[in-house]
Amino acid sequence: MAVPHESPQTQIKTPTGIRIRPALAEDGETLGELDRATWSPLHAVQPAPTPPYGPFFDDRSRPEDHLVAEDGGVVVGYLKLGRPTPLACNTHVRQIQGLAVSAHARGRGVARALLRAAMAETVRQGGRRITLRVLGHNAPARALYASEGFAVEGVLPEEFLLDGRYVDDVFMGRSLAP
């Protein structure tokens, strides 16, 4: 039996002025634009999005599953935090299922702030563990995750064929237990 999802309550303001807050339904269009603008073969396994674009939020990707980063009231990033499975025996785990930061906000700690907010939200929801998947060739993301305490827990070698190149699927995780 699946446990009902709790809506995010985490709100953080970083020393650099970046504010992390729960997503709202009205963020959908902005997040969709950000998602399309940040698409890259460095982190995406799906082809580049093309019109017509569907809605950003749907039954599998709801506003309450997202944290949003704002700078001066402008959305500059988001993180999707979900459950890796619907199993009751797995409700203590959350999984980062998407992370994007606008090009003009990169290098300012936005992704790090989103990661830290996701960890805080996981703990607030009663979680003890957080995981993610990252493409093997995405060295900047892997370094960021490692610097926040995530360790490689498994690798599926050559799991994806992207732009004519085989790429590993890397599983990373960390404990959040007290």
TIMI-819281 format. One record per atom (N, C-alpha, C, O): residue in one letter; x, y, z. Coordinates in steps of 0.001 Angstrom, whole numbers, plus 500000, padded with zeros to 6 digits. Layout:
<atoms>
 res     xx     yy     zz
   A      X      Y      Z
...
</atoms>
This chain:
<atoms>
 res     xx     yy     zz
   M 500840 498827 500000
   M 500000 500000 500000
   M 500890 501242 500000
   M 501822 501337 500798
   A 500611 502177 499125
   A 501388 503412 499056
   A 500955 504354 500161
   A 499790 504383 500559
   V 501898 505107 500639
   V 501623 506115 501659
   V 501336 507424 500940
   V 502051 507765 499998
   P 500308 508175 501353
   P 500006 509432 500673
   P 501204 510380 500719
   P 501951 510417 501697
   H 501366 511133 499656
   H 502455 512103 499560
   H 502145 513320 500428
   H 501016 513811 500451
   E 503142 513787 501123
   E 502984 515010 501906
   E 503487 516175 501069
   E 504490 516046 500368
   S 502805 517304 501135
   S 503263 518443 500356
   S 504445 519117 501045
   S 504503 519177 502274
   P 505389 519627 500245
   P 506587 520219 500807
   P 506293 521451 501652
   P 505449 522272 501294
   Q 506974 521572 502745
   Q 506858 522733 503608
   Q 508171 523493 503701
   Q 508219 524589 504260
   T 509225 522921 503161
   T 510543 523491 503277
   T 510625 524834 502565
   T 510300 524941 501383
   Q 511061 525855 503293
   Q 511362 527145 502701
   Q 512695 527585 503274
   Q 512879 527623 504491
   I 513623 527917 502389
   I 514978 528262 502796
   I 515386 529526 502059
   I 515025 529705 500896
   K 516126 530395 502710
   K 516744 531533 502046
   K 518240 531414 502279
   K 518694 531333 503420
   T 519005 531402 501193
   T 520446 531229 501287
   T 521120 532578 501549
   T 520507 533628 501359
   P 522391 532547 501989
   P 523123 533805 502196
   P 523252 534640 500914
   P 523423 535858 500982
   T 523171 533992 499754
   T 523269 534725 498484
   T 521919 535260 498025
   T 521821 535847 496948
   G 520876 535062 498832
   G 519557 535594 498509
   G 518672 534669 497718
   G 517554 535046 497366
   I 519133 533466 497423
   I 518301 532490 496715
   I 517265 531955 497703
   I 517604 531558 498817
   R 516029 531950 497293
   R 514935 531438 498125
   R 514453 530123 497546
   R 514193 530022 496347
   I 514333 529114 498400
   I 513796 527813 497996
   I 512415 527680 498627
   I 512243 527884 499828
   R 511440 527336 497799
   R 510056 527220 498278
   R 509363 526069 497559
   R 509839 525591 496530
   P 508235 525628 498111
   P 507448 524611 497397
   P 506896 525194 496093
   P 506588 526384 496023
   A 506774 524367 495083
   A 506186 524805 493816
   A 504692 525011 493980
   A 504050 524395 494830
   L 504162 525877 493162
   L 502728 526145 493111
   L 502218 525754 491727
   L 502990 525726 490768
   A 500942 525457 491617
   A 500365 525069 490326
   A 500656 526126 489262
   A 500903 525795 488102
   E 500626 527394 489659
   E 500848 528464 488683
   E 502311 528574 488212
   E 502607 529369 487320
   D 503228 527784 488802
   D 504619 527746 488352
   D 504798 526868 487113
   D 505867 526883 486501
   G 503789 526117 486739
   G 503920 525120 485677
   G 504491 525643 484376
   G 505414 525043 483825
   E 503967 526745 483873
   E 504447 527273 482592
   E 505912 527712 482703
   E 506718 527425 481818
   T 506248 528402 483786
   T 507626 528867 483990
   T 508582 527694 484118
   T 509672 527720 483547
   L 508191 526670 484856
   L 509060 525507 485025
   L 509201 524736 483717
   L 510270 524199 483423
   G 508133 524680 482936
   G 508215 524042 481623
   G 509208 524766 480721
   G 510000 524128 480028
   E 509167 526102 480729
   E 510112 526895 479936
   E 511541 526667 480410
   E 512453 526513 479598
   L 511735 526646 481723
   L 513064 526405 482294
   L 513553 525011 481907
   L 514712 524839 481529
   D 512685 524035 481999
   D 513044 522661 481662
   D 513498 522561 480205
   D 514494 521904 479903
   R 512771 523207 479317
   R 513142 523177 477894
   R 514448 523943 477650
   R 515283 523507 476858
   A 514624 525075 478325
   A 515827 525896 478125
   A 517087 525211 478646
   A 518184 525470 478151
   T 516937 524342 479639
   T 518107 523700 480238
   T 518351 522297 479693
   T 519279 521619 480135
   W 517532 521849 478737
   W 517727 520506 478185
   W 519147 520391 477636
   W 519650 521306 476983
   S 519783 519254 477911
   S 521139 519009 477425
   S 521389 517512 477368
   S 520886 516772 478214
   P 522164 517047 476377
   P 522512 515626 476334
   P 523445 515226 477478
   P 523718 514042 477674
   L 523932 516209 478228
   L 524764 515910 479388
   L 523955 515218 480481
   L 524487 514413 481246
   H 522656 515542 480544
   H 521833 514964 481617
   H 520513 514355 481154
   H 519813 513737 481956
   A 520163 514510 479906
   A 518857 514029 479444
   A 518985 512731 478650
   A 519907 512569 477850
   V 518058 511818 478876
   V 518015 510580 478095
   V 516917 510631 477036
   V 516871 509792 476135
   Q 516038 511617 477151
   Q 514985 511816 476156
   Q 515464 512809 475102
   Q 516328 513636 475393
   P 514929 512748 473895
   P 515292 513747 472875
   P 514894 515151 473321
   P 514049 515321 474200
   A 515508 516141 472711
   A 515171 517534 473008
   A 513675 517752 472783
   A 513113 517250 471809
   P 513038 518492 473675
   P 511600 518734 473516
   P 511299 519572 472267
   P 512059 520471 471907
   T 510190 519259 471627
   T 509739 520011 470459
   T 508261 520332 470627
   T 507534 519596 471294
   P 507819 521429 470025
   P 506393 521786 470128
   P 505525 520733 469466
   P 506018 520049 468570
   P 504299 520559 469834
   P 503649 521277 470931
   P 504068 520689 472280
   P 504195 519474 472432
   Y 504277 521563 473240
   Y 504710 521131 474564
   Y 503507 520781 475425
   Y 502494 521482 475420
   G 503633 519699 476154
   G 502585 519327 477096
   G 502753 520107 478386
   G 503708 520870 478536
   P 501841 519922 479307
   P 501946 520624 480586
   P 503131 520103 481405
   P 503474 518923 481321
   F 503740 520963 482178
   F 504849 520557 483041
   F 504329 519654 484162
   F 504921 518616 484458
   F 503233 520056 484773
   F 502639 519258 485841
   F 501579 518322 485252
   F 500822 518697 484357
   D 501548 517084 485782
   D 500524 516121 485406
   D 500334 515167 486577
   D 500809 515437 487680
   D 499647 514060 486350
   D 499357 513118 487439
   D 500610 512490 488036
   D 500610 512109 489207
   R 501679 512378 487249
   R 502921 511760 487739
   R 503944 512782 488216
   R 504958 512413 488807
   S 503693 514038 487971
   S 504627 515100 488314
   S 503817 516309 488774
   S 503473 517188 487984
   R 503525 516325 490070
   R 502626 517320 490630
   R 503392 518490 491248
   R 504574 518344 491561
   P 502752 519640 491431
   P 503438 520765 492073
   P 504045 520391 493424
   P 505152 520820 493749
   E 503331 519602 494202
   E 503817 519247 495543
   E 505049 518340 495523
   E 505636 518069 496570
   D 505438 517875 494347
   D 506639 517057 494197
   D 507873 517906 493873
   D 508963 517365 493687
   H 507707 519216 493806
   H 508778 520087 493346
   H 509132 521169 494370
   H 508275 521685 495088
   L 510424 521489 494408
   L 510931 522658 495115
   L 511419 523635 494052
   L 511979 523224 493035
   V 511207 524913 494284
   V 511553 525945 493320
   V 512578 526886 493938
   V 512475 527245 495111
   A 513570 527282 493140
   A 514560 528283 493562
   A 514212 529599 492884
   A 513984 529656 491676
   E 514176 530663 493697
   E 513900 532003 493175
   E 515031 532940 493536
   E 515639 532821 494600
   D 515305 533868 492648
   D 516262 534931 492909
   D 515549 536236 492603
   D 515243 536525 491446
   G 515287 537020 493629
   G 514561 538275 493428
   G 513177 538068 492857
   G 512692 538895 492084
   G 512537 536977 493225
   G 511191 536683 492746
   G 511150 536011 491381
   G 510067 535705 490882
   V 512313 535774 490765
   V 512387 535126 489457
   V 512798 533671 489654
   V 513772 533387 490351
   V 512062 532756 489047
   V 512378 531331 489149
   V 513667 531056 488386
   V 513782 531370 487201
   V 514645 530457 489090
   V 515945 530155 488473
   V 516294 528670 488548
   V 517339 528259 488042
   G 515440 527864 489167
   G 515721 526441 489241
   G 514592 525675 489898
   G 513686 526253 490499
   Y 514669 524359 489769
   Y 513708 523492 490439
   Y 514346 522138 490704
   Y 515343 521768 490085
   L 513754 521417 491628
   L 514136 520038 491928
   L 512857 519249 492126
   L 511954 519688 492838
   K 512778 518085 491496
   K 511642 517180 491701
   K 512075 516115 492691
   K 513087 515442 492496
   L 511297 515970 493754
   L 511576 515003 494813
   L 510402 514043 494898
   L 509274 514449 495174
   G 510676 512768 494657
   G 509604 511785 494676
   G 510000 510533 495417
   G 511043 510473 496067
   R 509158 509548 495309
   R 509433 508239 495904
   R 509900 507312 494795
   R 509326 507307 493705
   P 510934 506530 495062
   P 511447 505658 494009
   P 510498 504524 493641
   P 510535 504031 492514
   T 509651 504105 494572
   T 508667 503049 494304
   T 507393 503361 495081
   T 507418 504174 496006
   P 506280 502725 494718
   P 505046 502913 495479
   P 504922 501952 496675
   P 503884 501925 497336
   L 505959 501175 496951
   L 505910 500158 498005
   L 505945 500764 499395
   L 506723 501685 499649
   A 505113 500262 500301
   A 505088 500744 501689
   A 506427 500515 502392
   A 506821 501309 503246
   C 507120 499444 502040
   C 508399 499137 502682
   C 509525 500069 502215
   C 510653 499965 502696
   N 509220 500980 501276
   N 510221 501877 500712
   N 509882 503349 500976
   N 510478 504237 500366
   T 508936 503612 501875
   T 508484 504988 502091
   T 509502 505860 502817
   T 509341 507079 502875
   H 510531 505259 503361
   H 511566 506035 504057
   H 512602 506613 503095
   H 513527 507304 503523
   V 512452 506334 501790
   V 513416 506786 500784
   V 512750 507811 499873
   V 511604 507638 499458
   R 513478 508875 499570
   R 513057 509833 498548
   R 514115 509805 497446
   R 515276 509468 497678
   Q 513678 510166 496246
   Q 514579 510165 495103
   Q 514484 511503 494377
   Q 513394 512002 494097
   I 515635 512061 494085
   I 515682 513258 493259
   I 515447 512795 491827
   I 516227 512013 491282
   Q 514372 513281 491227
   Q 513959 512813 489907
   Q 514049 513895 488848
   Q 513548 513723 487737
   G 514671 514988 489179
   G 514873 516077 488226
   G 515478 517265 488937
   G 515118 517564 490075
   L 516397 517943 488271
   L 517048 519130 488821
   L 517469 519996 487647
   L 518149 519525 486735
   A 517068 521257 487666
   A 517443 522181 486597
   A 517721 523549 487185
   A 517034 523996 488103
   V 518740 524211 486645
   V 519092 525574 487039
   V 519317 526373 485761
   V 520007 525915 484850
   S 518737 527565 485696
   S 518890 528400 484498
   S 520351 528760 484280
   S 521123 528866 485233
   A 520719 528943 483037
   A 522112 529216 482674
   A 522656 530444 483399
   A 523799 530434 483855
   H 521855 531498 483509
   H 522358 532728 484139
   H 522504 532618 485657
   H 523117 533487 486278
   A 521956 531575 486258
   A 522058 531412 487715
   A 523085 530356 488118
   A 523319 530147 489308
   R 523692 529698 487155
   R 524660 528643 487481
   R 525902 529234 488140
   R 526298 530365 487860
   G 526502 528440 489018
   G 527703 528874 489719
   G 527417 529736 490935
   G 528342 530276 491542
   R 526150 529872 491299
   R 525762 530709 492440
   R 525212 529896 493603
   R 524670 530465 494551
   G 525344 528571 493546
   G 524895 527734 494642
   G 523433 527349 494603
   G 522898 526854 495595
   V 522773 527567 493476
   V 521337 527249 493365
   V 521114 525747 493474
   V 520269 525307 494254
   A 521856 524951 492707
   A 521675 523492 492753
   A 521994 522965 494149
   A 521285 522096 494656
   R 523042 523475 494769
   R 523406 523044 496125
   R 522285 523388 497112
   R 521948 522579 497976
   A 521716 524576 496984
   A 520611 524978 497865
   A 519398 524082 497652
   A 518729 523700 498612
   L 519111 523743 496390
   L 517992 522838 496109
   L 518246 521457 496705
   L 517339 520855 497279
   L 519475 520948 496573
   L 519817 519641 497159
   L 519624 519651 498670
   L 519029 518733 499234
   R 520126 520687 499315
   R 520001 520778 500774
   R 518542 520897 501196
   R 518137 520320 502205
   A 517755 521641 500430
   A 516327 521750 500732
   A 515635 520397 500543
   A 514744 520043 501316
   A 516040 519646 499526
   A 515456 518319 499292
   A 515792 517373 500440
   A 514955 516572 500855
   M 517008 517466 500946
   M 517374 516625 502087
   M 516569 517012 503319
   M 516097 516142 504050
   A 516410 518307 503554
   A 515605 518775 504694
   A 514155 518341 504539
   A 513519 517935 505511
   E 513632 518425 503326
   E 512249 518019 503082
   E 512080 516521 503280
   E 511058 516077 503805
   T 513063 515742 502868
   T 513014 514295 503066
   T 512928 513966 504551
   T 512123 513132 504965
   V 513750 514617 505336
   V 513731 514402 506790
   V 512397 514866 507374
   V 511824 514184 508224
   R 511898 516018 506927
   R 510621 516537 507427
   R 509490 515544 507166
   R 508569 515418 507972
   Q 509565 514836 506025
   Q 508543 513854 505673
   Q 508768 512504 506356
   Q 508003 511565 506138
   G 509806 512404 507176
   G 510078 511154 507877
   G 511028 510235 507134
   G 511214 509085 507535
   G 511632 510721 506057
   G 512567 509910 505285
   G 513914 509768 505985
   G 514300 510600 506806
   R 514614 508701 505642
   R 515925 508408 506217
   R 517023 508326 505168
   R 518208 508249 505493
   R 516611 508342 503903
   R 517554 508125 502817
   R 517117 508890 501583
   R 515923 509061 501337
   I 518100 509354 500800
   I 517790 510060 499556
   I 518715 509514 498469
   I 519901 509282 498705
   T 518154 509314 497278
   T 518905 508721 496176
   T 518695 509557 494912
   T 517854 510455 494866
   L 519482 509233 493898
   L 519337 509867 492592
   L 520036 509033 491548
   L 520800 508124 491869
   R 519771 509347 490302
   R 520457 508728 489173
   R 521070 509852 488365
   R 520457 510904 488181
   V 522280 509627 487886
   V 522982 510639 487103
   V 523746 509933 485989
   V 524258 508830 486185
   L 523822 510557 484841
   L 524570 509964 483739
   L 526056 510009 484047
   L 526563 510991 484589
   G 526748 508932 483695
   G 528162 508798 484011
   G 529031 509910 483472
   G 530038 510262 484086
   H 528656 510477 482319
   H 529484 511530 481722
   H 529209 512922 482287
   H 529847 513891 481876
   N 528260 513033 483229
   N 527907 514327 483807
   N 528794 514608 485028
   N 528327 514597 486167
   A 530071 514857 484766
   A 531052 515065 485833
   A 530706 516233 486763
   A 530889 516097 487972
   P 530216 517375 486261
   P 529889 518465 487189
   P 528807 518072 488201
   P 528925 518377 489388
   A 527767 517403 487735
   A 526694 516986 488649
   A 527201 515949 489641
   A 526898 516028 490832
   R 527963 514987 489163
   R 528494 513951 490059
   R 529375 514567 491142
   R 529320 514152 492299
   A 530182 515552 490772
   A 531044 516213 491760
   A 530206 516976 492784
   A 530510 516947 493976
   L 529166 517651 492332
   L 528287 518358 493260
   L 527648 517381 494237
   L 527661 517612 495446
   Y 527089 516291 493718
   Y 526433 515314 494590
   Y 527421 514725 495591
   Y 527099 514579 496770
   A 528604 514392 495131
   A 529623 513843 496043
   A 529975 514853 497126
   A 530173 514474 498281
   S 530058 516131 496773
   S 530401 517155 497766
   S 529302 517333 498808
   S 529546 517884 499882
   E 528104 516874 498498
   E 526984 516937 499452
   E 526751 515590 500148
   E 525703 515374 500756
   G 527733 514690 500054
   G 527669 513438 500803
   G 527059 512260 500079
   G 526901 511196 500677
   F 526711 512409 498815
   F 526176 511287 498045
   F 527338 510403 497600
   F 528390 510898 497196
   A 527134 509097 497681
   A 528150 508137 497243
   A 527583 507296 496106
   A 526378 507055 496037
   V 528465 506854 495219
   V 528048 505951 494152
   V 527679 504620 494793
   V 528475 504032 495525
   E 526470 504149 494515
   E 525979 502901 495096
   E 525771 501822 494040
   E 525507 500663 494362
   G 525892 502213 492796
   G 525761 501236 491725
   G 525905 501904 490376
   G 525667 503103 490227
   V 526294 501116 489401
   V 526466 501622 488043
   V 525897 500585 487078
   V 526195 499395 487177
   L 525081 501052 486154
   L 524628 500219 485043
   L 525476 500636 483842
   L 525193 501654 483210
   P 526506 499864 483525
   P 527419 500247 482445
   P 526705 500319 481087
   P 525890 499461 480748
   E 527029 501344 480340
   E 526526 501525 478979
   E 525007 501359 478883
   E 524502 500773 477926
   E 524298 501868 479861
   E 522841 501711 479926
   E 522110 502493 478837
   E 521037 502086 478392
   F 522683 503604 478412
   F 522024 504443 477418
   F 522947 504683 476227
   F 524164 504794 476375
   L 522342 504760 475048
   L 523059 505142 473835
   L 522604 506556 473495
   L 521482 506764 473034
   L 523489 507526 473727
   L 523163 508939 473538
   L 524141 509559 472552
   L 525355 509508 472746
   D 523609 510130 471516
   D 524451 510753 470482
   D 525545 509818 469991
   D 526681 510242 469777
   G 525203 508540 469812
   G 526153 507566 469288
   G 527181 507069 470288
   G 528138 506389 469915
   R 526986 507407 471565
   R 527946 507027 472604
   R 527220 506291 473731
   R 526139 506706 474150
   Y 527806 505211 474215
   Y 527213 504494 475339
   Y 527579 505205 476633
   Y 528733 505572 476853
   V 526568 505395 477492
   V 526741 506170 478722
   V 526226 505354 479902
   V 525169 504728 479825
   D 526989 505369 480995
   D 526598 504667 482220
   D 525471 505397 482938
   D 525365 506622 482865
   D 524637 504640 483626
   D 523614 505167 484533
   D 524160 504936 485940
   D 524348 503792 486353
   V 524413 506010 486670
   V 525063 505936 487978
   V 524029 506205 489079
   V 523341 507226 489061
   F 523933 505288 490020
   F 523049 505445 491167
   F 523863 506000 492328
   F 524920 505467 492667
   M 523360 507078 492938
   M 524036 507666 494085
   M 523004 507810 495207
   M 521807 507933 494948
   G 523476 507795 496436
   G 522570 507961 497565
   G 523324 508343 498808
   G 524554 508318 498858
   R 522545 508702 499817
   R 523132 508986 501119
   R 522082 508804 502207
   R 520879 508934 501976
   S 522571 508505 503377
   S 521705 508354 504541
   S 521420 509722 505123
   S 522273 510610 505102
   L 520234 509884 505635
   L 519853 511095 506354
   L 519434 510750 507777
   L 518870 511576 508494
   A 519726 509497 508174
   A 519334 509028 509507
   A 520097 509811 510572
   A 521268 510145 510387
   P 519431 510099 511679
   P 520092 510845 512758
   P 521258 510084 513355
   P 521913 510580 514272
</atoms>
